[in-house]
Amino acid sequence: MQLNNKFLSSIFNAFDMPLRFVYSHFSPIRKMLYKKLYSSDYKSLDEKFNYFDTLFKQHNVNINDKIVMEVGPGNSLILAYNFLFKGAKKVILVDKYPLNSYKNSDFDIKKDKLQLNYFIREREFLKLKIGTENAEMLFSNIEKQNLIEFIASDLDEIKFENEVDIIVSNSVFEHIYNPKNSIIASAGILKNNGIALHSVDLRDHYNFKRPFLFYKYSEKVWEKYLTKLGVSYTNRLRANHLKDIFLDAGFQILYKNEINLPLNEKKINSHFKGRSDLDISQIDLLLKIQK
């Protein structure tokens, strides 16, 4: 969450513990105060795809005729559309807690007006990007051939074996309860020499101006009171631990980008003390699996 108002920011920081608890555990208040918090920004997601596409080209990863899996699409199809526009054979969307009403390969979202309006804006944006006639033809082809499949599940619950060429995610792995299981599962889902590209946001999502505020809480307090599966869950996994899990699962790191921010927090719980990666706010990993 980005709080630009200094007064609101000071209030949130002063009362962050009770506010986190209320947000995580009281659904009516959460829906009233934060109803737009998790709506995707298709413009920034489009920029993220351009970044992914650049990395693929730099490392000779071919998208054309490949099966792509996106983990955690939220309420957006922008990455899926972009992959298909670039020649991907099919896109599989996997999300255990989908915010959209696009499920089970069903494009009928007329009952969800907010989501329908979002998809309309998303498509209009792409029409401006690639041209209306080209976009309409591509949208029609995607729907007729069912080139986007949706699976409401965890990665480690999917029954795929060596069928996917590329797996991507954007700001997802920080929200997975057991990232180790998901990473091991992704290694099994990918074909031999398959590619994974994950951009992981390691900041405290509560207030991005205090990206490491959550270091002050013990693991017990954090897991039991201040976050909740399917609502606000953040695992607080750090960059070096994440890299180690990928390596242990058999992945080779082709490219790594880390963003560091000043570690200004004075209160750091013993759960985090002694780590050398506490100032890493984001990590991007391009990986390859060899079996």
C-alpha positions, 0 to 999 in steps of 0.5 A: 500500500502506498500512503502519500498523505503524511498524516495518514502515514503517521497514523498507520505507522503509530497503530500498525499492529491493531490496524493489521489485525483488523484488516486481517480478521474483520471482513466487513471493515476490510471490504469497506476500507480497502475494497480497491487495495488489491486491484491490479494496475494493468499499465504497470503489469504491461511494463513488467511484461516488457521487462520480462520479454527483454530478459527472455531475449537477452538470455535466448528464451523463445516464447513462440509456441510455448506453454506458459504458466502464470502464478497468481494473476490476481484480477488481471489478464494483461500478462496472459494476453501479452504472452499470447500476442508474442506467440505463446501456444497457451497460457495457464493461470494458477491462483488459489485465491483468485480475485477475478471471476474468470475461473475454469476457462469461463469468460462469462463475467457478466455477474461481476460488474467491477471485474467486467469493467476492469477487463474492458479497460484492460482490453481498451489499453491493449487496443491502443498499444497494438491497434484495435483491429489486431487486438480484436482479432487476437481476443477473438482467437484467444476465446474461440480456441480457449488459449487461456486456462484458469486453475484455482489451486496451489502449485503443489496441488496441480497434476502437471508433469513436464508439460509447461515450458515457462513459469512466471510470477510477479509479486506472488511468492511473498504471499505463498504460505509454503514457498518451498513446496510451490518451488519444488512443485514448479520444478516438476511441472516444467519440462526439462530445460524449462524456464522460470522467471519470478519477480518477488516483492520483499517489502512490507506491503502494509506501507511501502514507505516503511518497507521493513516495518514488519521486522519488529514482529515475532514469527508467532505474532505475525503468523497468528494475528497480523496476517491471514491466508487468502486475505493479507498473507505475507511470509516475510521470506528473505532473498537469500533463503528464497535463492537457496530453495530454488537451488535445492530444487534443482534450478540454475540461476541464469540472472539475478537482480536485487534492489536494496533500500535503506534499513532504517528500522530500529526494532528488529525481532530476533527472528531476523537478526544476523541476516545479511539480506535484510535490506533487499526489497525486491529480487528478480530471478530467471531460472532454468531447470535441468532434470 
